[in-house]
Amino acid sequence: MTRSRTQASIITLLLVATVLAACAPVIPEPSATPSPTVAPPDAGADAARLVARKFVAGWRGRRYERMTELMAATDRERFTPQRITDLLRQFDELAGVTRIVGEAGTPIRTSASPTGAGEGPVPAFEVPISMTFETDRFGNQAFRRMLVLTESAAGWEARWRPSLLFPGLGDDDTLAVQRTPAPRGRIVGVDGSVWAENRDDGARVYRRTGWVGRRSATSPRSPPTSC
């Protein structure tokens, strides 16, 4: 009798355990976390960035001959190192450059016209460069350009155009400072009479005295005329 009760208790416990197991929430097994994708290193971009940094460092230090050594052979042949350095030094002189600050950014893949006789565009990089010129004449002048680099047998080379220095500058253009004096205003009397004004050719006309030109501190003064 005792044995039958023991067996019944064991069977009851097994049934309770089975029911509890069926009611327990299902816990999903943890899945493997995907590892982040690492972009493969771009040797071309690294090499182009190095050339761009050397180019900007040469400009910053005004080592213009060094800059021309980093340019494509076809550009050095077309513009010649002498013309390139003369143009850069001309800008320094005209603007009164006292200091140059610059840096090169991250290369961007693009395409460019071939440097040689090849047909069609060739792989290239565009590197943003930021330059600031501290000058005596015009204060601080800052600009941002895109330096194009193409690859040759010698490696990545900078492409030169005069517009890299000054926008709108043609391949055969030079720089010059043009001074335009500001026109002076009209001098009008209390009665509305015009005492002085500028002619279309820029000459100053003093109508009450008949004197034409610019009066200086040592110029004799004409006696005023009565109305």
C-alpha positions in Angstrom: 0.0 0.0 0.0 2.8 2.3 0.9 4.6 1.4 -2.3 1.5 2.3 -4.4 1.2 5.7 -2.7 4.9 6.4 -3.3 4.6 5.6 -7.0 1.5 7.8 -7.3 3.3 10.7 -5.6 6.2 10.3 -8.0 3.9 10.3 -11.0 2.1 13.4 -9.7 5.4 15.3 -9.3 6.4 14.3 -12.9 3.1 15.6 -14.2 3.5 18.9 -12.4 7.1 19.3 -13.6 5.9 18.7 -17.2 3.1 21.2 -17.0 5.5 23.9 -15.5 8.0 23.3 -18.2 5.3 23.7 -20.9 4.2 27.0 -19.4 7.7 28.5 -19.0 8.6 31.2 -21.6 10.8 30.2 -24.4 14.2 32.0 -24.1 15.8 32.5 -27.5 19.4 31.5 -27.9 21.7 34.5 -28.3 22.7 35.1 -31.9 26.2 36.0 -32.9 26.7 39.8 -33.2 28.0 40.7 -36.7 31.4 42.5 -36.5 31.6 46.0 -38.1 32.7 46.1 -41.7 36.2 47.7 -42.0 36.8 49.4 -45.3 40.0 48.2 -46.9 42.8 50.8 -46.9 43.0 52.8 -50.1 46.7 53.0 -51.0 45.9 55.4 -53.9 44.1 57.9 -51.6 46.9 57.8 -49.1 49.6 58.4 -51.7 47.5 61.3 -53.3 47.0 62.8 -49.9 50.7 62.8 -49.2 51.4 64.6 -52.5 48.7 67.2 -51.8 50.1 67.9 -48.3 53.6 68.3 -49.8 52.2 70.7 -52.4 50.4 72.8 -49.8 53.5 72.7 -47.5 55.6 74.1 -50.5 53.1 76.8 -51.1 52.9 77.7 -47.4 56.7 77.9 -47.2 56.9 79.7 -50.6 59.2 76.9 -51.9 57.7 77.3 -55.3 60.4 75.3 -57.1 59.4 72.4 -54.9 55.8 72.8 -55.9 56.6 72.5 -59.6 58.5 69.2 -58.9 55.2 67.8 -57.7 53.2 68.8 -60.8 52.4 66.6 -63.8 55.1 66.6 -66.5 52.7 67.8 -69.2 51.8 70.9 -67.0 55.5 71.6 -66.3 56.1 71.4 -70.1 53.1 73.6 -71.0 53.5 76.3 -68.3 57.2 75.8 -67.5 58.4 76.0 -63.9 59.8 79.5 -64.4 56.4 80.9 -65.5 54.7 79.2 -62.6 57.1 80.4 -59.9 57.1 83.9 -61.5 53.3 84.1 -61.3 53.2 82.9 -57.6 55.9 85.4 -56.7 54.2 88.2 -58.6 51.0 87.6 -56.5 53.1 87.8 -53.3 54.6 91.1 -54.4 51.4 92.7 -55.6 49.4 91.7 -52.6 52.2 92.3 -50.1 52.0 88.7 -48.7 53.6 88.4 -45.3 52.5 84.9 -44.3 50.7 81.9 -45.9 48.6 79.3 -44.0 47.2 76.2 -45.7 46.1 72.7 -45.3 44.9 69.8 -47.5 41.8 67.8 -46.9 40.6 64.3 -47.6 41.0 63.0 -51.2 37.8 62.4 -53.3 37.9 59.9 -56.1 37.0 61.4 -59.5 38.3 61.4 -63.1 40.2 63.9 -65.1 41.5 64.5 -68.6 44.6 62.4 -69.5 48.0 64.0 -69.1 49.4 62.4 -72.2 48.1 61.2 -75.5 45.7 58.7 -73.9 42.0 58.8 -74.8 39.2 59.4 -72.4 39.2 60.4 -68.7 41.7 58.8 -66.3 41.3 58.0 -62.6 42.0 61.0 -60.4 41.6 62.5 -56.9 40.3 65.9 -55.9 41.8 67.2 -52.7 40.2 70.3 -51.1 42.9 72.8 -50.1 42.3 75.8 -47.9 44.8 78.7 -48.2 44.9 82.0 -46.2 47.2 84.8 -47.3 48.1 87.5 -44.8 48.8 90.7 -46.8 49.8 94.3 -46.2 47.5 95.6 -48.9 44.3 93.6 -48.7 44.3 92.1 -45.2 43.7 88.4 -44.9 42.6 86.7 -48.1 41.3 83.1 -47.8 40.2 80.7 -50.5 39.3 77.1 -50.9 40.2 75.2 -54.1 40.1 71.6 -55.4 43.6 70.3 -56.2 43.4 67.6 -58.9 45.9 64.8 -58.9 46.4 62.1 -61.6 48.6 59.1 -61.6 51.6 58.5 -63.9 54.5 56.0 -63.9 56.2 58.3 -61.3 53.2 58.2 -59.0 50.5 60.7 -58.2 51.1 64.3 -59.5 49.4 67.6 -59.0 47.7 69.3 -61.9 48.4 73.0 -62.4 46.3 75.8 -63.8 46.7 79.5 -63.1 43.1 79.6 -61.9 44.2 77.5 -58.9 45.8 80.8 -57.7 43.2 83.3 -58.8 39.8 82.4 -60.2 39.2 83.5 -63.8 42.9 83.7 -64.5 43.6 82.3 -68.0 46.5 80.0 -68.9 48.4 82.9 -70.4 47.3 85.7 -68.1 49.3 87.6 -65.6 48.4 89.7 -62.6 48.4 93.4 -62.1 47.0 95.9 -59.6 44.7 98.5 -61.0 44.0 101.6 -58.9 40.7 103.3 -59.6 40.3 106.6 -57.6 36.9 107.0 -56.1 34.9 110.0 -57.6 34.4 112.9 -55.4 30.9 114.2 -54.6 29.4 117.4 -55.9 29.8 120.6 -53.9 26.5 122.6 -53.9 25.9 126.0 -52.3 23.0 126.8 -50.1 21.2 128.4 -53.0 21.6 125.2 -55.1 24.5 126.5 -57.2 27.0 123.8 -58.1 30.5 124.9 -56.9 32.4 121.7 -58.0 31.7 118.4 -59.6 33.4 115.7 -61.7 33.3 115.6 -65.5 32.8 112.3 -67.4 36.5 112.1 -68.0 37.2 112.2 -64.2 38.5 115.8 -64.1 37.3 118.0 -61.2 35.5 121.2 -62.3 35.1 124.2 -60.1 32.4 126.0 -61.9 32.4 129.2 -59.9 36.1 129.9 -60.5 36.5 128.2 -63.9 39.4 126.1 -62.4 39.7 122.5 -63.7 41.8 119.9 -62.0 42.6 118.7 -58.5 43.4 121.3 -56.0 46.4 120.6 -53.8 47.5 122.1 -50.5 50.1 124.3 -52.4 47.8 125.3 -55.2 46.9 129.0 -55.3 43.3 129.6 -54.4 41.2 131.7 -56.7 39.2 134.5 -55.0 35.6 133.6 -54.5 33.2 135.1 -57.0 30.2 137.0 -56.0 26.8 135.9 -57.1 
